[in-house]
């Protein structure tokens, strides 16, 4: 991963590891929004609203559309 960042900094514009990871995560978020939410952003979720550990799978919330 670090090699990809170092050797593509100039051409891709990634300045550091944090930016690289954030850009990758946001690309996946956009893909999921298109697939599961009609391309619209998902509603905001507060820091304590996201289930911790295996709670999401146990409660059956996986793949829920909003």
PDB file of N, CA, C and O in Angstrom:
ATOM      1  N   UNK A   1       0.831  -1.177   0.000  1.00  0.00           N
ATOM      2  CA  UNK A   1       0.000   0.000   0.000  1.00  0.00           C
ATOM      3  C   UNK A   1       0.882   1.249   0.000  1.00  0.00           C
ATOM      4  O   UNK A   1       0.644   2.176  -0.774  1.00  0.00           O
ATOM      5  N   UNK A   2       1.892   1.277   0.860  1.00  0.00           N
ATOM      6  CA  UNK A   2       2.752   2.465   0.904  1.00  0.00           C
ATOM      7  C   UNK A   2       3.483   2.680  -0.422  1.00  0.00           C
ATOM      8  O   UNK A   2       3.690   3.814  -0.853  1.00  0.00           O
ATOM      9  N   UNK A   3       3.871   1.571  -1.064  1.00  0.00           N
ATOM     10  CA  UNK A   3       4.527   1.679  -2.364  1.00  0.00           C
ATOM     11  C   UNK A   3       3.615   2.310  -3.396  1.00  0.00           C
ATOM     12  O   UNK A   3       4.043   3.153  -4.185  1.00  0.00           O
ATOM     13  N   UNK A   4       2.358   1.900  -3.389  1.00  0.00           N
ATOM     14  CA  UNK A   4       1.390   2.476  -4.332  1.00  0.00           C
ATOM     15  C   UNK A   4       1.256   3.972  -4.109  1.00  0.00           C
ATOM     16  O   UNK A   4       1.149   4.739  -5.066  1.00  0.00           O
ATOM     17  N   UNK A   5       1.260   4.387  -2.859  1.00  0.00           N
ATOM     18  CA  UNK A   5       1.144   5.814  -2.548  1.00  0.00           C
ATOM     19  C   UNK A   5       2.396   6.554  -3.006  1.00  0.00           C
ATOM     20  O   UNK A   5       2.309   7.566  -3.701  1.00  0.00           O
ATOM     21  N   UNK A   6       3.562   6.040  -2.612  1.00  0.00           N
ATOM     22  CA  UNK A   6       4.813   6.715  -2.934  1.00  0.00           C
ATOM     23  C   UNK A   6       5.023   6.854  -4.438  1.00  0.00           C
ATOM     24  O   UNK A   6       5.399   7.922  -4.922  1.00  0.00           O
ATOM     25  N   UNK A   7       4.781   5.786  -5.165  1.00  0.00           N
ATOM     26  CA  UNK A   7       5.084   5.800  -6.594  1.00  0.00           C
ATOM     27  C   UNK A   7       3.996   6.421  -7.459  1.00  0.00           C
ATOM     28  O   UNK A   7       4.171   6.547  -8.671  1.00  0.00           O
ATOM     29  N   UNK A   8       2.888   6.806  -6.863  1.00  0.00           N
ATOM     30  CA  UNK A   8       1.833   7.473  -7.645  1.00  0.00           C
ATOM     31  C   UNK A   8       1.457   8.839  -7.081  1.00  0.00           C
ATOM     32  O   UNK A   8       0.472   9.438  -7.513  1.00  0.00           O
ATOM     33  N   UNK A   9       2.228   9.332  -6.125  1.00  0.00           N
ATOM     34  CA  UNK A   9       1.913  10.627  -5.496  1.00  0.00           C
ATOM     35  C   UNK A   9       1.705  11.732  -6.516  1.00  0.00           C
ATOM     36  O   UNK A   9       0.717  12.462  -6.456  1.00  0.00           O
ATOM     37  N   UNK A  10       2.621  11.853  -7.438  1.00  0.00           N
ATOM     38  CA  UNK A  10       2.558  12.940  -8.412  1.00  0.00           C
ATOM     39  C   UNK A  10       1.390  12.769  -9.371  1.00  0.00           C
ATOM     40  O   UNK A  10       0.644  13.716  -9.619  1.00  0.00           O
ATOM     41  N   UNK A  11       1.229  11.580  -9.905  1.00  0.00           N
ATOM     42  CA  UNK A  11       0.186  11.381 -10.914  1.00  0.00           C
ATOM     43  C   UNK A  11      -1.217  11.281 -10.329  1.00  0.00           C
ATOM     44  O   UNK A  11      -2.178  11.692 -10.979  1.00  0.00           O
ATOM     45  N   UNK A  12      -1.359  10.742  -9.108  1.00  0.00           N
ATOM     46  CA  UNK A  12      -2.682  10.557  -8.510  1.00  0.00           C
ATOM     47  C   UNK A  12      -3.041  11.623  -7.481  1.00  0.00           C
ATOM     48  O   UNK A  12      -4.212  11.771  -7.131  1.00  0.00           O
ATOM     49  N   UNK A  13      -2.060  12.361  -6.996  1.00  0.00           N
ATOM     50  CA  UNK A  13      -2.335  13.443  -6.064  1.00  0.00           C
ATOM     51  C   UNK A  13      -2.516  13.031  -4.612  1.00  0.00           C
ATOM     52  O   UNK A  13      -2.937  13.849  -3.794  1.00  0.00           O
ATOM     53  N   UNK A  14      -2.208  11.776  -4.268  1.00  0.00           N
ATOM     54  CA  UNK A  14      -2.301  11.368  -2.864  1.00  0.00           C
ATOM     55  C   UNK A  14      -1.098  11.915  -2.106  1.00  0.00           C
ATOM     56  O   UNK A  14       0.047  11.601  -2.431  1.00  0.00           O
ATOM     57  N   UNK A  15      -1.363  12.726  -1.106  1.00  0.00           N
ATOM     58  CA  UNK A  15      -0.279  13.343  -0.357  1.00  0.00           C
ATOM     59  C   UNK A  15       0.208  12.484   0.798  1.00  0.00           C
ATOM     60  O   UNK A  15       1.361  12.610   1.213  1.00  0.00           O
ATOM     61  N   UNK A  16      -0.646  11.612   1.327  1.00  0.00           N
ATOM     62  CA  UNK A  16      -0.242  10.803   2.471  1.00  0.00           C
ATOM     63  C   UNK A  16      -1.152   9.580   2.609  1.00  0.00           C
ATOM     64  O   UNK A  16      -2.136   9.444   1.883  1.00  0.00           O
ATOM     65  N   UNK A  17      -0.818   8.709   3.533  1.00  0.00           N
ATOM     66  CA  UNK A  17      -1.572   7.479   3.748  1.00  0.00           C
ATOM     67  C   UNK A  17      -3.012   7.768   4.145  1.00  0.00           C
ATOM     68  O   UNK A  17      -3.927   7.102   3.660  1.00  0.00           O
ATOM     69  N   UNK A  18      -3.230   8.739   5.011  1.00  0.00           N
ATOM     70  CA  UNK A  18      -4.594   9.061   5.449  1.00  0.00           C
ATOM     71  C   UNK A  18      -5.478   9.475   4.279  1.00  0.00           C
ATOM     72  O   UNK A  18      -6.623   9.032   4.180  1.00  0.00           O
ATOM     73  N   UNK A  19      -4.961  10.313   3.401  1.00  0.00           N
ATOM     74  CA  UNK A  19      -5.740  10.744   2.237  1.00  0.00           C
ATOM     75  C   UNK A  19      -6.030   9.561   1.323  1.00  0.00           C
ATOM     76  O   UNK A  19      -7.143   9.427   0.815  1.00  0.00           O
ATOM     77  N   UNK A  20      -5.038   8.704   1.110  1.00  0.00           N
ATOM     78  CA  UNK A  20      -5.207   7.525   0.265  1.00  0.00           C
ATOM     79  C   UNK A  20      -6.322   6.630   0.807  1.00  0.00           C
ATOM     80  O   UNK A  20      -7.200   6.200   0.060  1.00  0.00           O
ATOM     81  N   UNK A  21      -6.279   6.354   2.108  1.00  0.00           N
ATOM     82  CA  UNK A  21      -7.285   5.492   2.737  1.00  0.00           C
ATOM     83  C   UNK A  21      -8.657   6.159   2.699  1.00  0.00           C
ATOM     84  O   UNK A  21      -9.649   5.504   2.380  1.00  0.00           O
ATOM     85  N   UNK A  22      -8.728   7.450   3.018  1.00  0.00           N
ATOM     86  CA  UNK A  22     -10.005   8.158   2.986  1.00  0.00           C
ATOM     87  C   UNK A  22     -10.621   8.128   1.584  1.00  0.00           C
ATOM     88  O   UNK A  22     -11.818   7.885   1.439  1.00  0.00           O
ATOM     89  N   UNK A  23      -9.812   8.373   0.560  1.00  0.00           N
ATOM     90  CA  UNK A  23     -10.326   8.353  -0.815  1.00  0.00           C
ATOM     91  C   UNK A  23     -10.853   6.965  -1.183  1.00  0.00           C
ATOM     92  O   UNK A  23     -11.886   6.848  -1.841  1.00  0.00           O
ATOM     93  N   UNK A  24     -10.146   5.917  -0.760  1.00  0.00           N
ATOM     94  CA  UNK A  24     -10.587   4.547  -1.051  1.00  0.00           C
ATOM     95  C   UNK A  24     -11.897   4.229  -0.338  1.00  0.00           C
ATOM     96  O   UNK A  24     -12.794   3.623  -0.924  1.00  0.00           O
ATOM     97  N   UNK A  25     -12.006   4.633   0.915  1.00  0.00           N
ATOM     98  CA  UNK A  25     -13.230   4.380   1.682  1.00  0.00           C
ATOM     99  C   UNK A  25     -14.400   5.146   1.077  1.00  0.00           C
ATOM    100  O   UNK A  25     -15.493   4.594   0.948  1.00  0.00           O
ATOM    101  N   UNK A  26     -14.192   6.400   0.704  1.00  0.00           N
ATOM    102  CA  UNK A  26     -15.282   7.189   0.133  1.00  0.00           C
ATOM    103  C   UNK A  26     -15.731   6.639  -1.221  1.00  0.00           C
ATOM    104  O   UNK A  26     -16.911   6.730  -1.559  1.00  0.00           O
ATOM    105  N   UNK A  27     -14.814   6.075  -1.995  1.00  0.00           N
ATOM    106  CA  UNK A  27     -15.209   5.439  -3.260  1.00  0.00           C
ATOM    107  C   UNK A  27     -16.132   4.257  -2.980  1.00  0.00           C
ATOM    108  O   UNK A  27     -17.103   4.043  -3.706  1.00  0.00           O
ATOM    109  N   UNK A  28     -15.837   3.495  -1.939  1.00  0.00           N
ATOM    110  CA  UNK A  28     -16.698   2.367  -1.571  1.00  0.00           C
ATOM    111  C   UNK A  28     -18.039   2.858  -1.041  1.00  0.00           C
ATOM    112  O   UNK A  28     -19.072   2.258  -1.336  1.00  0.00           O
ATOM    113  N   UNK A  29     -18.041   3.926  -0.274  1.00  0.00           N
ATOM    114  CA  UNK A  29     -19.300   4.502   0.222  1.00  0.00           C
ATOM    115  C   UNK A  29     -20.176   4.920  -0.954  1.00  0.00           C
ATOM    116  O   UNK A  29     -21.372   4.632  -0.962  1.00  0.00           O
ATOM    117  N   UNK A  30     -19.600   5.591  -1.941  1.00  0.00           N
ATOM    118  CA  UNK A  30     -20.377   6.001  -3.120  1.00  0.00           C
ATOM    119  C   UNK A  30     -20.946   4.786  -3.857  1.00  0.00           C
ATOM    120  O   UNK A  30     -22.087   4.817  -4.318  1.00  0.00           O
ATOM    121  N   UNK A  31     -20.153   3.722  -3.967  1.00  0.00           N
ATOM    122  CA  UNK A  31     -20.635   2.503  -4.623  1.00  0.00           C
ATOM    123  C   UNK A  31     -21.834   1.931  -3.874  1.00  0.00           C
ATOM    124  O   UNK A  31     -22.820   1.530  -4.491  1.00  0.00           O
ATOM    125  N   UNK A  32     -21.751   1.892  -2.555  1.00  0.00           N
ATOM    126  CA  UNK A  32     -22.848   1.362  -1.747  1.00  0.00           C
ATOM    127  C   UNK A  32     -24.080   2.255  -1.818  1.00  0.00           C
ATOM    128  O   UNK A  32     -25.204   1.755  -1.830  1.00  0.00           O
ATOM    129  N   UNK A  33     -23.882   3.566  -1.865  1.00  0.00           N
ATOM    130  CA  UNK A  33     -25.023   4.480  -1.998  1.00  0.00           C
ATOM    131  C   UNK A  33     -25.764   4.242  -3.310  1.00  0.00           C
ATOM    132  O   UNK A  33     -26.994   4.255  -3.345  1.00  0.00           O
ATOM    133  N   UNK A  34     -25.019   4.026  -4.376  1.00  0.00           N
ATOM    134  CA  UNK A  34     -25.646   3.745  -5.672  1.00  0.00           C
ATOM    135  C   UNK A  34     -26.389   2.415  -5.620  1.00  0.00           C
ATOM    136  O   UNK A  34     -27.521   2.311  -6.092  1.00  0.00           O
ATOM    137  N   UNK A  35     -25.761   1.419  -5.056  1.00  0.00           N
ATOM    138  CA  UNK A  35     -26.340   0.074  -5.050  1.00  0.00           C
ATOM    139  C   UNK A  35     -27.547  -0.047  -4.126  1.00  0.00           C
ATOM    140  O   UNK A  35     -28.528  -0.703  -4.477  1.00  0.00           O
ATOM    141  N   UNK A  36     -27.486   0.577  -2.949  1.00  0.00           N
ATOM    142  CA  UNK A  36     -28.513   0.346  -1.934  1.00  0.00           C
ATOM    143  C   UNK A  36     -29.393   1.545  -1.599  1.00  0.00           C
ATOM    144  O   UNK A  36     -30.392   1.391  -0.897  1.00  0.00           O
ATOM    145  N   UNK A  37     -29.043   2.743  -2.089  1.00  0.00           N
ATOM    146  CA  UNK A  37     -29.787   3.923  -1.668  1.00  0.00           C
ATOM    147  C   UNK A  37     -30.124   4.845  -2.837  1.00  0.00           C
ATOM    148  O   UNK A  37     -30.267   6.054  -2.658  1.00  0.00           O
ATOM    149  N   UNK A  38     -30.250   4.275  -4.025  1.00  0.00           N
ATOM    150  CA  UNK A  38     -30.630   5.065  -5.192  1.00  0.00           C
ATOM    151  C   UNK A  38     -29.654   6.164  -5.551  1.00  0.00           C
ATOM    152  O   UNK A  38     -30.030   7.130  -6.214  1.00  0.00           O
ATOM    153  N   UNK A  39     -28.405   6.036  -5.126  1.00  0.00           N
ATOM    154  CA  UNK A  39     -27.389   7.039  -5.420  1.00  0.00           C
ATOM    155  C   UNK A  39     -27.366   8.208  -4.459  1.00  0.00           C
ATOM    156  O   UNK A  39     -26.488   9.066  -4.541  1.00  0.00           O
ATOM    157  N   UNK A  40     -28.325   8.249  -3.548  1.00  0.00           N
ATOM    158  CA  UNK A  40     -28.382   9.338  -2.566  1.00  0.00           C
ATOM    159  C   UNK A  40     -27.490   9.009  -1.373  1.00  0.00           C
ATOM    160  O   UNK A  40     -27.269   7.839  -1.060  1.00  0.00           O
ATOM    161  N   UNK A  41     -26.979  10.042  -0.710  1.00  0.00           N
ATOM    162  CA  UNK A  41     -26.186   9.790   0.496  1.00  0.00           C
ATOM    163  C   UNK A  41     -27.029   9.094   1.559  1.00  0.00           C
ATOM    164  O   UNK A  41     -28.224   9.355   1.690  1.00  0.00           O
ATOM    165  N   UNK A  42     -26.392   8.209   2.312  1.00  0.00           N
ATOM    166  CA  UNK A  42     -27.071   7.611   3.454  1.00  0.00           C
ATOM    167  C   UNK A  42     -27.271   8.688   4.516  1.00  0.00           C
ATOM    168  O   UNK A  42     -26.481   9.628   4.590  1.00  0.00           O
ATOM    169  N   UNK A  43     -28.314   8.569   5.340  1.00  0.00           N
ATOM    170  CA  UNK A  43     -28.491   9.530   6.429  1.00  0.00           C
ATOM    171  C   UNK A  43     -27.291   9.497   7.383  1.00  0.00           C
ATOM    172  O   UNK A  43     -26.650   8.461   7.559  1.00  0.00           O
ATOM    173  N   UNK A  44     -27.007  10.631   7.984  1.00  0.00           N
ATOM    174  CA  UNK A  44     -25.904  10.712   8.944  1.00  0.00           C
ATOM    175  C   UNK A  44     -26.175   9.798  10.133  1.00  0.00           C
ATOM    176  O   UNK A  44     -27.321   9.609  10.541  1.00  0.00           O
ATOM    177  N   UNK A  45     -25.114   9.241  10.675  1.00  0.00           N
ATOM    178  CA  UNK A  45     -25.200   8.368  11.843  1.00  0.00           C
ATOM    179  C   UNK A  45     -24.212   8.887  12.873  1.00  0.00           C
ATOM    180  O   UNK A  45     -23.039   9.097  12.564  1.00  0.00           O
ATOM    181  N   UNK A  46     -24.681   9.093  14.091  1.00  0.00           N
ATOM    182  CA  UNK A  46     -23.822   9.575  15.167  1.00  0.00           C
ATOM    183  C   UNK A  46     -22.825   8.518  15.612  1.00  0.00           C
ATOM    184  O   UNK A  46     -22.985   7.340  15.294  1.00  0.00           O
ATOM    185  N   UNK A  47     -21.790   8.931  16.350  1.00  0.00           N
ATOM    186  CA  UNK A  47     -20.725   8.015  16.736  1.00  0.00           C
ATOM    187  C   UNK A  47     -21.190   6.823  17.577  1.00  0.00           C
ATOM    188  O   UNK A  47     -20.598   5.748  17.480  1.00  0.00           O
ATOM    189  N   UNK A  48     -22.209   6.978  18.381  1.00  0.00           N
ATOM    190  CA  UNK A  48     -22.680   5.880  19.228  1.00  0.00           C
ATOM    191  C   UNK A  48     -23.878   5.145  18.635  1.00  0.00           C
ATOM    192  O   UNK A  48     -24.400   4.222  19.260  1.00  0.00           O
ATOM    193  N   UNK A  49     -24.319   5.534  17.451  1.00  0.00           N
ATOM    194  CA  UNK A  49     -25.471   4.883  16.825  1.00  0.00           C
ATOM    195  C   UNK A  49     -25.082   3.629  16.054  1.00  0.00           C
ATOM    196  O   UNK A  49     -25.931   2.769  15.818  1.00  0.00           O
ATOM    197  N   UNK A  50     -23.833   3.508  15.661  1.00  0.00           N
ATOM    198  CA  UNK A  50     -23.372   2.355  14.909  1.00  0.00           C
ATOM    199  C   UNK A  50     -23.156   1.193  15.872  1.00  0.00           C
ATOM    200  O   UNK A  50     -22.428   1.342  16.853  1.00  0.00           O
ATOM    201  N   UNK A  51     -23.775   0.032  15.615  1.00  0.00           N
ATOM    202  CA  UNK A  51     -23.595  -1.110  16.511  1.00  0.00           C
ATOM    203  C   UNK A  51     -22.120  -1.478  16.646  1.00  0.00           C
ATOM    204  O   UNK A  51     -21.359  -1.400  15.681  1.00  0.00           O
ATOM    205  N   UNK A  52     -21.734  -1.872  17.829  1.00  0.00           N
ATOM    206  CA  UNK A  52     -20.356  -2.261  18.113  1.00  0.00           C
ATOM    207  C   UNK A  52     -20.209  -3.771  17.983  1.00  0.00           C
ATOM    208  O   UNK A  52     -21.144  -4.515  18.282  1.00  0.00           O
ATOM    209  N   UNK A  53     -19.060  -4.222  17.545  1.00  0.00           N
ATOM    210  CA  UNK A  53     -18.792  -5.654  17.454  1.00  0.00           C
ATOM    211  C   UNK A  53     -19.715  -6.358  16.490  1.00  0.00           C
ATOM    212  O   UNK A  53     -19.966  -5.868  15.389  1.00  0.00           O
ATOM    213  N   UNK A  54     -20.225  -7.511  16.902  1.00  0.00           N
ATOM    214  CA  UNK A  54     -21.078  -8.319  16.049  1.00  0.00           C
ATOM    215  C   UNK A  54     -22.547  -7.985  16.168  1.00  0.00           C
ATOM    216  O   UNK A  54     -23.391  -8.758  15.715  1.00  0.00           O
ATOM    217  N   UNK A  55     -22.874  -6.854  16.766  1.00  0.00           N
ATOM    218  CA  UNK A  55     -24.273  -6.507  17.020  1.00  0.00           C
ATOM    219  C   UNK A  55     -25.088  -6.356  15.742  1.00  0.00           C
ATOM    220  O   UNK A  55     -26.258  -6.736  15.714  1.00  0.00           O
ATOM    221  N   UNK A  56     -24.493  -5.811  14.687  1.00  0.00           N
ATOM    222  CA  UNK A  56     -25.249  -5.605  13.444  1.00  0.00           C
ATOM    223  C   UNK A  56     -25.697  -6.934  12.858  1.00  0.00           C
ATOM    224  O   UNK A  56     -26.846  -7.071  12.438  1.00  0.00           O
ATOM    225  N   UNK A  57     -24.811  -7.903  12.825  1.00  0.00           N
ATOM    226  CA  UNK A  57     -25.161  -9.214  12.282  1.00  0.00           C
ATOM    227  C   UNK A  57     -26.173  -9.918  13.181  1.00  0.00           C
ATOM    228  O   UNK A  57     -27.089 -10.576  12.688  1.00  0.00           O
ATOM    229  N   UNK A  58     -26.014  -9.784  14.478  1.00  0.00           N
ATOM    230  CA  UNK A  58     -26.915 -10.451  15.417  1.00  0.00           C
ATOM    231  C   UNK A  58     -28.321  -9.871  15.366  1.00  0.00           C
ATOM    232  O   UNK A  58     -29.298 -10.586  15.585  1.00  0.00           O
ATOM    233  N   UNK A  59     -28.428  -8.569  15.076  1.00  0.00           N
ATOM    234  CA  UNK A  59     -29.742  -7.926  15.069  1.00  0.00           C
ATOM    235  C   UNK A  59     -30.436  -8.015  13.714  1.00  0.00           C
ATOM    236  O   UNK A  59     -31.601  -7.639  13.589  1.00  0.00           O
ATOM    237  N   UNK A  60     -29.728  -8.512  12.695  1.00  0.00           N
ATOM    238  CA  UNK A  60     -30.334  -8.653  11.374  1.00  0.00           C
ATOM    239  C   UNK A  60     -30.395  -7.363  10.588  1.00  0.00           C
ATOM    240  O   UNK A  60     -31.186  -7.260   9.650  1.00  0.00           O
ATOM    241  N   UNK A  61     -29.576  -6.359  10.942  1.00  0.00           N
ATOM    242  CA  UNK A  61     -29.608  -5.065  10.269  1.00  0.00           C
ATOM    243  C   UNK A  61     -28.777  -5.018   8.992  1.00  0.00           C
ATOM    244  O   UNK A  61     -28.836  -4.027   8.265  1.00  0.00           O
ATOM    245  N   UNK A  62     -28.001  -6.071   8.699  1.00  0.00           N
ATOM    246  CA  UNK A  62     -27.133  -6.004   7.537  1.00  0.00           C
ATOM    247  C   UNK A  62     -27.948  -5.869   6.253  1.00  0.00           C
ATOM    248  O   UNK A  62     -28.964  -6.541   6.077  1.00  0.00           O
ATOM    249  N   UNK A  63     -27.493  -4.997   5.363  1.00  0.00           N
ATOM    250  CA  UNK A  63     -28.145  -4.816   4.077  1.00  0.00           C
ATOM    251  C   UNK A  63     -29.463  -4.064   4.125  1.00  0.00           C
ATOM    252  O   UNK A  63     -30.183  -4.021   3.127  1.00  0.00           O
ATOM    253  N   UNK A  64     -29.790  -3.474   5.258  1.00  0.00           N
ATOM    254  CA  UNK A  64     -31.056  -2.744   5.368  1.00  0.00           C
ATOM    255  C   UNK A  64     -31.009  -1.498   4.508  1.00  0.00           C
ATOM    256  O   UNK A  64     -30.037  -0.743   4.548  1.00  0.00           O
ATOM    257  N   UNK A  65     -32.056  -1.283   3.733  1.00  0.00           N
ATOM    258  CA  UNK A  65     -32.139  -0.085   2.902  1.00  0.00           C
ATOM    259  C   UNK A  65     -32.901   0.990   3.645  1.00  0.00           C
ATOM    260  O   UNK A  65     -33.817   0.711   4.420  1.00  0.00           O
ATOM    261  N   UNK A  66     -32.503   2.228   3.392  1.00  0.00           N
ATOM    262  CA  UNK A  66     -33.182   3.363   4.032  1.00  0.00           C
ATOM    263  C   UNK A  66     -33.917   4.143   2.997  1.00  0.00           C
ATOM    264  O   UNK A  66     -34.560   5.144   3.317  1.00  0.00           O
TER     265      UNK A  66
END
